[in-house]
Amino acid sequence: MWLSNQADAVPTSIQGKFVAAHWMVSGVAVDYKEHIQLAQANGVDAFALNFGGWNLDTYREIWLKSIADIFAAAQSLNSNFRLFFSFDLTSALTRQEVLDLCIKYGAHPNHLWYQNKMFLSTFEGANAPFNWDTDIKAVLAASGLPVYFVPMFNQWQAPAPNTYPFVDGLFRWTNPSLGFANDIQVDADYAALRPATGKTWMAGVAPWFFTHYNSKNWGNPEDDQIFFDKWERLLELKPDFIELVTWNDHGESSYLGPVEGVIEDQTWARLPHDALLDLSSYYHTAFKTGSKPAITEEKAYYFYRTHSLNAKATNDPLGLPEEMKMQKDHIFVITMLASAATVVIKSGSKTYDPISVPAGVHKIGVPFQLGTQTVTVHRGNTQVMSGTCATPISDNIQLYNGNIVADMMTAKGGQVVVPDTTASPTTSTAPDTTAPTRPSTTSKTPITSDSCPNQDRYERKDCRKGDKQSCEAANCCWSPLEEGSGEPWCYLKPAVVTPGCPYQDRYERKNCYKGDKQSCEAANCCWSPLEEGSGDPWCYIKP
């Protein structure tokens, strides 16, 4: 076990380019191991831990425990997954709070180091109530923690060269309020700073933005360009690092990770974006290797808002955000093909004429109609793949929602089913222990990955890899099902349990009420620890 005073050795520096994802630290308990495994399986190398000074008198211990738990989870996996702090200076964060966390975790084996320095970032902070150079960097260096400082001081425009002589690089978030052309120009300006300053540049890329609070009510004026077009342009600009913004900021609809831990008032944040994480993983590889990978598994992705701009919400005093009026009522399809094909989009009652798309990654869009959305890809007279999203478009709404639902399908395994999460979302202000409804089944499928126990198809956590080689390379389990199955063929490894005990999902466990492994197994029960703070039993009766 790593102790915070073990600073005799520093972590090995990461080499070359990396992709991080912005992680919002909160008190909502989630399975950190599963999130890390999913991130790694999709080419994400690190989480940037956003920590701020909001309501620390109330939530300090909860948030600090969350940080301790995610570091412990990363270490327990024996992986090279990294973590670093992104201090949020839109809050009243103090110098001492920054120093305390850096000193406690800076030498942790899973903390990100770059060029033999502890990697540190921010969200805002150019006008922090302390001096980053003398109050933070110098103090940490004197403690044996030299800092590689890459802050996000300005998302609106690139600074003049040498404005910040004490930084090692600059992080630029993303700013859809500028419009896509201006937003990408600011990225180009940041890229142009590198020859003049010798400093690195970390670029931000987001899948979407929408929030609907009294204090902030805005949408995404860049519409479909925010993600696909941004990635394409960033590959040309060649930043040194990428930060996905974000993994789990449900409140602003910018999440790429699972819909988990959504708090009750974030009614708009219950639409899955998992398909966009899969799409993003293609670009992670392209960014890190310098060239787009060959397409060995054909896929199609599609996304849309769930109501039109003409919809009238019956119980929404905030109204439709002005930025949404710049969007199109379209369904967008992104194809990833080894050779040319045609796409047929059936939106509600309207079936569009086939649209020819070339090989490679390509985006199209058509005006959507109310109802169910179906996308089919043909090559000649052969149907390559087809998918229907479970979430329809309806103008019968109480609240406006400018978020998107994203879905995908593959030519090999059929549609990857994304459930309709609008009716019964997972919401939480504390660990959720409510058992979700699952199909009843006792079927088990033998699996071919040697170190994987059998797992019911409905309990599998999708690792989103399309073949055995890439699945097992991501340290996941491969077990093919019937063609067209909506359950994953490649899934995250389930937790290891007491020998002789079958794996059982946390929500189906019957509590054996023993508090440690020895007394649990002595009672002839099964022991399988979960994340710290979980409300589900670690010791449970054998099924």
Secondary structure in CASP SS format (residue, H / E / C, confidence):
PFRMAT SS
TARGET T0000
AUTHOR 0000-0000-0000
METHOD secondary structure of the structure
MODEL  1
M C 1.00
W C 1.00
L C 1.00
S C 1.00
N C 1.00
Q C 1.00
A C 1.00
D C 1.00
A C 1.00
V C 1.00
P C 1.00
T C 1.00
S C 1.00
I E 1.00
Q C 1.00
G C 1.00
K C 1.00
F E 1.00
V E 1.00
A E 1.00
A E 1.00
H E 1.00
W E 1.00
M E 1.00
V C 1.00
S C 1.00
G C 1.00
V C 1.00
A C 1.00
V C 1.00
D C 1.00
Y H 1.00
K H 1.00
E H 1.00
H H 1.00
I H 1.00
Q H 1.00
L H 1.00
A H 1.00
Q H 1.00
A H 1.00
N C 1.00
G C 1.00
V C 1.00
D C 1.00
A E 1.00
F E 1.00
A E 1.00
L E 1.00
N E 1.00
F E 1.00
G E 1.00
G C 1.00
W C 1.00
N C 1.00
L H 1.00
D H 1.00
T H 1.00
Y H 1.00
R H 1.00
E H 1.00
I H 1.00
W H 1.00
L H 1.00
K H 1.00
S H 1.00
I H 1.00
A H 1.00
D H 1.00
I H 1.00
F H 1.00
A H 1.00
A H 1.00
A H 1.00
Q H 1.00
S H 1.00
L C 1.00
N C 1.00
S C 1.00
N C 1.00
F C 1.00
R E 1.00
L E 1.00
F E 1.00
F E 1.00
S E 1.00
F E 1.00
D E 1.00
L C 1.00
T C 1.00
S C 1.00
A C 1.00
L C 1.00
T C 1.00
R H 1.00
Q H 1.00
E H 1.00
V H 1.00
L H 1.00
D H 1.00
L H 1.00
C H 1.00
I H 1.00
K H 1.00
Y H 1.00
G C 1.00
A C 1.00
H C 1.00
P C 1.00
N C 1.00
H E 1.00
L C 1.00
W E 1.00
Y E 1.00
Q C 1.00
N C 1.00
K E 1.00
M E 1.00
F E 1.00
L E 1.00
S E 1.00
T E 1.00
F E 1.00
E C 1.00
G C 1.00
A C 1.00
N C 1.00
A C 1.00
P C 1.00
F C 1.00
N C 1.00
W H 1.00
D H 1.00
T H 1.00
D H 1.00
I H 1.00
K H 1.00
A H 1.00
V H 1.00
L H 1.00
A H 1.00
A H 1.00
S C 1.00
G C 1.00
L C 1.00
P C 1.00
V E 1.00
Y E 1.00
F E 1.00
V E 1.00
P C 1.00
M C 1.00
F C 1.00
N C 1.00
Q C 1.00
W C 1.00
Q C 1.00
A C 1.00
P C 1.00
A C 1.00
P C 1.00
N C 1.00
T C 1.00
Y C 1.00
P C 1.00
F C 1.00
V C 1.00
D C 1.00
G E 1.00
L E 1.00
F E 1.00
R E 1.00
W C 1.00
T C 1.00
N C 1.00
P H 1.00
S H 1.00
L H 1.00
G C 1.00
F H 1.00
A H 1.00
N H 1.00
D H 1.00
I H 1.00
Q H 1.00
V H 1.00
D H 1.00
A H 1.00
D H 1.00
Y H 1.00
A H 1.00
A H 1.00
L H 1.00
R H 1.00
P H 1.00
A H 1.00
T H 1.00
G C 1.00
K C 1.00
T E 1.00
W E 1.00
M E 1.00
A E 1.00
G E 1.00
V E 1.00
A C 1.00
P C 1.00
W C 1.00
F C 1.00
F C 1.00
T E 1.00
H E 1.00
Y C 1.00
N C 1.00
S C 1.00
K C 1.00
N E 1.00
W E 1.00
G C 1.00
N C 1.00
P C 1.00
E C 1.00
D H 1.00
D H 1.00
Q H 1.00
I H 1.00
F C 1.00
F H 1.00
D H 1.00
K H 1.00
W H 1.00
E H 1.00
R H 1.00
L H 1.00
L H 1.00
E H 1.00
L H 1.00
K C 1.00
P C 1.00
D C 1.00
F E 1.00
I E 1.00
E E 1.00
L E 1.00
V C 1.00
T C 1.00
W C 1.00
N C 1.00
D C 1.00
H H 1.00
G H 1.00
E H 1.00
S C 1.00
S C 1.00
Y C 1.00
L C 1.00
G C 1.00
P C 1.00
V C 1.00
E C 1.00
G C 1.00
V E 1.00
I C 1.00
E C 1.00
D C 1.00
Q C 1.00
T C 1.00
W C 1.00
A C 1.00
R C 1.00
L C 1.00
P C 1.00
H C 1.00
D H 1.00
A H 1.00
L H 1.00
L H 1.00
D H 1.00
L H 1.00
S H 1.00
S H 1.00
Y H 1.00
Y H 1.00
H H 1.00
T H 1.00
A H 1.00
F H 1.00
K H 1.00
T H 1.00
G C 1.00
S C 1.00
K C 1.00
P C 1.00
A C 1.00
I C 1.00
T C 1.00
E C 1.00
E C 1.00
K E 1.00
A E 1.00
Y E 1.00
Y E 1.00
F E 1.00
Y E 1.00
R E 1.00
T C 1.00
H C 1.00
S C 1.00
L C 1.00
N C 1.00
A C 1.00
K C 1.00
A C 1.00
T C 1.00
N C 1.00
D C 1.00
P C 1.00
L C 1.00
G C 1.00
L C 1.00
P C 1.00
E H 1.00
E H 1.00
M H 1.00
K H 1.00
M H 1.00
Q C 1.00
K C 1.00
D C 1.00
H E 1.00
I E 1.00
F E 1.00
V E 1.00
I E 1.00
T E 1.00
M E 1.00
L E 1.00
A C 1.00
S C 1.00
A C 1.00
A E 1.00
T E 1.00
V E 1.00
V E 1.00
I E 1.00
K E 1.00
S E 1.00
G C 1.00
S C 1.00
K E 1.00
T E 1.00
Y C 1.00
D C 1.00
P C 1.00
I E 1.00
S E 1.00
V E 1.00
P C 1.00
A C 1.00
G E 1.00
V E 1.00
H E 1.00
K E 1.00
I E 1.00
G E 1.00
V E 1.00
P E 1.00
F C 1.00
Q C 1.00
L C 1.00
G E 1.00
T C 1.00
Q E 1.00
T E 1.00
V E 1.00
T E 1.00
V E 1.00
H E 1.00
R E 1.00
G C 1.00
N C 1.00
T E 1.00
Q E 1.00
V E 1.00
M E 1.00
S E 1.00
G E 1.00
T E 1.00
C C 1.00
A C 1.00
T C 1.00
P C 1.00
I E 1.00
S C 1.00
D C 1.00
N C 1.00
I C 1.00
Q C 1.00
L C 1.00
Y C 1.00
N C 1.00
G C 1.00
N C 1.00
I E 1.00
V E 1.00
A E 1.00
D E 1.00
M E 1.00
M E 1.00
T E 1.00
A C 1.00
K C 1.00
G C 1.00
G E 1.00
Q E 1.00
V E 1.00
V C 1.00
V C 1.00
P C 1.00
D C 1.00
T C 1.00
T C 1.00
A C 1.00
S C 1.00
P C 1.00
T C 1.00
T E 1.00
S C 1.00
T C 1.00
A C 1.00
P C 1.00
D C 1.00
T C 1.00
T C 1.00
A C 1.00
P C 1.00
T C 1.00
R C 1.00
P C 1.00
S C 1.00
T C 1.00
T C 1.00
S C 1.00
K C 1.00
T C 1.00
P C 1.00
I C 1.00
T C 1.00
S C 1.00
D C 1.00
S C 1.00
C C 1.00
P C 1.00
N C 1.00
Q C 1.00
D C 1.00
R H 1.00
Y H 1.00
E H 1.00
R C 1.00
K C 1.00
D E 1.00
C C 1.00
R C 1.00
K C 1.00
G C 1.00
D C 1.00
K H 1.00
Q H 1.00
S H 1.00
C H 1.00
E H 1.00
A H 1.00
A C 1.00
N C 1.00
C C 1.00
C E 1.00
W E 1.00
S C 1.00
P C 1.00
L C 1.00
E C 1.00
E C 1.00
G C 1.00
S C 1.00
G C 1.00
E C 1.00
P C 1.00
W C 1.00
C E 1.00
Y E 1.00
L C 1.00
K C 1.00
P C 1.00
A C 1.00
V C 1.00
V C 1.00
T C 1.00
P C 1.00
G C 1.00
C C 1.00
P C 1.00
Y C 1.00
Q C 1.00
D C 1.00
R H 1.00
Y H 1.00
E H 1.00
R C 1.00
K C 1.00
N E 1.00
C C 1.00
Y C 1.00
K C 1.00
G C 1.00
D C 1.00
K H 1.00
Q H 1.00
S H 1.00
C H 1.00
E H 1.00
A H 1.00
A C 1.00
N C 1.00
C C 1.00
C E 1.00
W E 1.00
S C 1.00
P C 1.00
L C 1.00
E C 1.00
E C 1.00
G C 1.00
S C 1.00
G C 1.00
D C 1.00
P C 1.00
W C 1.00
C E 1.00
Y E 1.00
I C 1.00
K C 1.00
P C 1.00
END
